[in-house]
Amino acid sequence: MKKTRFFIATGVFSWLCFLTSSLIVADEILFEETFNDNGEGVRYTSEGRFVSELDDHAANGVSADQVGPVYWAHSSEVSLVGVPGPTAERRAVIAWYHELEPDQVTD
């Protein structure tokens, strides 16, 4: 009987300690945004935009074998995001360092 009470008391005490500690260190969300939130001028500044849809490729000098839109813009500004079909192996990589000054990368 004493062992049972001891185990019950230990369990209740452990549960109360866990509950109290989890309430003390509870996280608080300070800011939340989605991927396509427009932070232009607030969180970042970008220079220029370019969108070329399929019908505009010839006028914009985009290769005729490009089967989807070409863009440097928010994904909400184009008709399709992703790979629409077999695409030639062309890749673009942008690497950025947070301490670069704007005049180092702009004209």
C-alpha positions as CSV (number, residue, x, y, z in Angstrom):
1,M,0.0,0.0,0.0
2,K,2.8,2.4,0.9
3,K,4.6,1.6,-2.4
4,T,1.4,2.3,-4.4
5,R,0.9,5.7,-2.7
6,F,4.6,6.5,-3.2
7,F,4.4,5.8,-7.0
8,I,1.1,7.7,-7.4
9,A,2.6,10.7,-5.5
10,T,5.8,10.5,-7.5
11,G,3.7,10.4,-10.8
12,V,1.5,13.3,-9.8
13,F,4.5,15.4,-8.7
14,S,6.4,14.6,-11.9
15,W,3.3,15.6,-14.0
16,L,2.9,18.8,-12.1
17,C,6.6,19.7,-12.5
18,F,6.4,19.0,-16.3
19,L,3.2,21.1,-16.6
20,T,4.6,24.0,-14.7
21,S,7.9,24.1,-16.6
22,S,6.1,23.9,-20.0
23,L,3.9,26.8,-19.1
24,I,6.9,28.9,-18.0
25,V,8.9,28.4,-21.2
26,A,6.0,28.5,-23.7
27,D,7.0,30.0,-27.0
28,E,5.4,33.1,-28.5
29,I,5.1,33.7,-32.3
30,L,6.3,37.2,-32.8
31,F,5.9,37.4,-36.6
32,E,4.6,35.0,-39.3
33,E,4.5,35.4,-43.0
34,T,4.0,33.3,-46.1
35,F,6.5,32.8,-48.8
36,N,4.8,35.2,-51.2
37,D,4.2,38.1,-48.9
38,N,5.4,41.3,-50.6
39,G,8.0,42.8,-48.3
40,E,9.3,45.1,-51.1
41,G,10.7,48.3,-49.4
42,V,10.0,46.9,-45.9
43,R,12.2,43.8,-45.5
44,Y,14.1,44.0,-48.8
45,T,14.6,46.0,-51.9
46,S,14.9,44.5,-55.3
47,E,15.7,46.3,-58.5
48,G,13.8,45.5,-61.7
49,R,11.2,42.9,-62.6
50,F,11.0,40.7,-65.7
51,V,8.1,38.5,-66.8
52,S,8.0,36.7,-70.2
53,E,5.0,34.4,-70.9
54,L,5.0,31.9,-73.7
55,D,3.4,34.4,-76.2
56,D,6.0,37.1,-75.4
57,H,9.2,34.9,-75.6
58,A,10.2,36.0,-79.2
59,A,9.6,39.7,-78.4
60,N,11.7,39.4,-75.2
61,G,14.6,37.5,-76.8
62,V,13.8,34.2,-74.9
63,S,14.7,31.0,-76.6
64,A,11.9,29.3,-78.4
65,D,12.6,25.9,-76.7
66,Q,11.6,27.4,-73.3
67,V,8.3,25.8,-72.6
68,G,7.2,27.9,-69.6
69,P,7.3,31.5,-68.4
70,V,10.6,33.2,-67.6
71,Y,10.5,35.6,-64.7
72,W,12.3,37.6,-62.1
73,A,9.3,38.6,-60.0
74,H,6.9,37.3,-57.4
75,S,5.4,33.9,-58.3
76,S,1.9,35.5,-58.1
77,E,2.8,37.6,-61.2
78,V,3.2,34.7,-63.6
79,S,0.9,32.1,-65.0
80,L,2.9,29.0,-64.0
81,V,5.6,28.3,-61.4
82,G,7.6,25.1,-61.7
83,V,8.6,22.9,-64.6
84,P,5.8,22.7,-67.2
85,G,7.4,20.0,-69.2
86,P,10.7,18.7,-70.5
87,T,13.1,21.6,-70.1
88,A,16.6,21.9,-71.2
89,E,19.2,21.7,-68.5
90,R,19.6,25.4,-67.6
91,R,20.0,26.4,-64.0
92,A,20.5,29.6,-62.2
93,V,22.0,29.9,-58.7
94,I,21.9,33.0,-56.6
95,A,24.3,33.2,-53.7
96,W,24.1,36.2,-51.4
97,Y,26.1,37.5,-48.5
98,H,24.3,39.6,-46.0
99,E,27.1,42.2,-45.6
100,L,27.3,43.2,-49.3
101,E,26.6,46.8,-49.9
102,P,24.1,47.6,-52.7
103,D,26.6,49.7,-54.6
104,Q,28.8,46.6,-54.9
105,V,26.2,44.7,-57.0
106,T,24.4,47.5,-58.8
107,D,25.4,50.1,-61.4
